[in-house]
């Protein structure tokens, strides 16, 4: 018997991040990818080994992205839109690309679940005829991120064909219907997908949690799965009605093996406690830039205690873009323009377009004094936060922060696995010891806990359960050993057949 639907995992297998799942439906003649991410560790290894190489071929030979010969797809990668920053400048490359058309391909689309780079970064290399399906705000974040990052080949999005969706929309690809539904994660625009294939319903969670401020969104996914199961049921005869079943659940399992009881509310409560007895003059704080909930909590604390909240000009550009076009109320606040406690540290001397935008934003409202420079850090008036994303800021802390002030470092990263995690352990252990700054960790994860995953799986009640985005997929088999659910552990590049 020929199987109708096939799932092949090219990334996120036995590891956290870099999800790439190929879904082929032979009956509907549809081929799509669920996410097209790059694992952060793989990418840094590639960069270390080939610092000056900007070829897709080398990237795929190192298995950072799938090799063309392993894919049943023609021309998955772009022929013309690969940017080599060693050979040309960004505007020149854009001019070169104008009017160019990549060769035809038989891939029908790539669905991006959320704007963490371990889920989308591979799209820079994709054939420009392939539609990229993303949430409306997801696309905005991906683009703002690319604009405020180094102009390199992994950030070159020019020419991509975007198709945007919202919760409530139906994505129709030939006869296949796909329902995107928002879920709670460490960023406000993560989606799960309910895919109605010819073999039945397949659910892909993307990354999700059930303990964050938007936990009701994850509940919405569960609700929608049940609704789709009902409407996609078949009349078997005049008298019997069979509800549609979830034939496969592709479920993230970052924290399937360990949990802690935590929430954004607890993060806030701990911070308040610390501030009630605050013996420090400044706080260096670190979290992922896209982690909007965390950003809001810290700015709220800064406002409440009248501390300055210093962010870099690149961060200001990023947040301001998203403020301006915010659809969700949660992304209007904190508002970069209107919040006087937010001070912008201008580090970059070159006049990039994004930098001009930041200058203009505050210039237009007569608040240019809110932009400061490194030297100004030495004579700041009052107590302050300094938000950092990476180790390069060590020099700033060492050379520019006043020595007579007492500082503290708070790591509030979503997860060591989160996209933005680049803080070197050495920084925390050695360098902070060296400058006499104690470090704290106040944190809530972006991923579901074991008990939440179990509850989630039971609600969806799939025939097959396929773990992804976890270092411990076999743990799923142990947890669900006595149930009718068949746990299938994916092997990289080996198709899993899904029968109706
Ligand atoms: Zn994520």
Boltz pocket constraint, residues with backbone or C-beta under 6 A from the ligand:
constraints:
  - pocket:
      binder: B
      contacts: [[A, 114], [A, 116], [A, 185], [A, 207]]
      max_distance: 6.0
